[in-house]
């Protein structure tokens, strides 16, 4: 099963909401901390990230920020 990837940083409320929603939806996800890992930060920027959270769905679609509707639609 493919996972969501959540690029996040410390102190980010929207990051917490995103991770909690994915868990609530029963989705597998991995966190990449853009504030601690320069490679993760560059990876997110290369994919078009403009802020945190930046989420990559298993389908490859992306979104910046917390969007409950989008997360629910992308859940597999």
Backbone torsions as a table, in degrees:
resi	resn	phi	psi	omega
1	UNK	NA	134.9	177.1
2	UNK	-75.5	157.0	-178.1
3	UNK	-115.1	156.8	165.8
4	UNK	-78.0	149.4	171.5
5	UNK	-115.9	127.4	179.8
6	UNK	-115.7	112.5	174.4
7	UNK	-87.7	120.1	-172.4
8	UNK	-137.7	176.0	176.3
9	UNK	-146.2	162.4	-179.8
10	UNK	-63.8	146.3	176.1
11	UNK	72.4	17.4	-176.5
12	UNK	-102.2	105.1	-179.8
13	UNK	-61.4	-41.3	179.5
14	UNK	-64.8	-31.2	176.9
15	UNK	-64.8	-43.8	179.3
16	UNK	-63.5	-45.5	178.9
17	UNK	-59.3	-41.9	-178.7
18	UNK	-63.4	-48.8	-179.1
19	UNK	-64.3	-39.9	177.8
20	UNK	-64.0	-41.1	-179.5
21	UNK	-65.9	-42.7	178.4
22	UNK	-61.8	-40.8	176.9
23	UNK	-64.2	-44.2	177.9
24	UNK	-59.0	-36.1	179.8
25	UNK	-79.9	-3.7	179.6
26	UNK	75.4	25.2	-177.6
27	UNK	-92.8	144.5	171.7
28	UNK	-78.5	136.7	178.3
29	UNK	-149.0	155.8	174.8
30	UNK	-126.5	146.7	-179.1
31	UNK	-106.2	135.8	172.9
32	UNK	-123.3	119.1	-174.9
33	UNK	-86.6	107.5	-178.6
34	UNK	-73.4	-17.2	178.2
35	UNK	-85.1	-16.6	-178.2
36	UNK	-111.8	-21.3	-172.4
37	UNK	-125.0	103.4	-179.3
38	UNK	-58.7	-33.0	178.4
39	UNK	-66.8	-40.3	177.6
40	UNK	-65.4	-41.2	178.0
41	UNK	-60.0	-45.6	-179.9
42	UNK	-66.1	-41.0	178.3
43	UNK	-58.3	-45.8	179.4
44	UNK	-63.8	-44.2	180.0
45	UNK	-62.9	-39.6	178.3
46	UNK	-63.1	-25.2	179.4
47	UNK	-91.7	-0.5	176.2
48	UNK	103.1	12.6	-178.7
49	UNK	-62.4	138.5	177.0
50	UNK	-117.2	-3.5	-178.9
51	UNK	176.0	-171.6	-179.3
52	UNK	-120.6	145.6	-2.6
53	UNK	-76.6	154.1	171.1
54	UNK	-119.5	123.8	-172.2
55	UNK	-118.1	133.1	173.3
56	UNK	-112.6	120.1	178.5
57	UNK	-78.1	161.7	176.9
58	UNK	-56.0	-27.7	179.1
59	UNK	-74.5	-13.3	-177.4
60	UNK	98.7	-9.8	177.2
61	UNK	-70.0	151.2	-175.8
62	UNK	-129.7	160.4	174.9
63	UNK	-155.2	148.2	173.1
64	UNK	-104.8	140.2	178.7
65	UNK	87.7	174.0	179.2
66	UNK	-88.1	124.5	178.5
67	UNK	-140.6	97.0	-175.6
68	UNK	-59.0	-43.1	-179.6
69	UNK	-60.9	-47.0	-179.7
70	UNK	-61.7	-45.5	179.2
71	UNK	-58.9	-43.3	179.8
72	UNK	-64.3	-41.7	179.3
73	UNK	-67.0	-34.3	-177.4
74	UNK	-83.1	-12.8	-178.9
75	UNK	-60.2	135.6	-178.6
76	UNK	-107.0	NA	NA
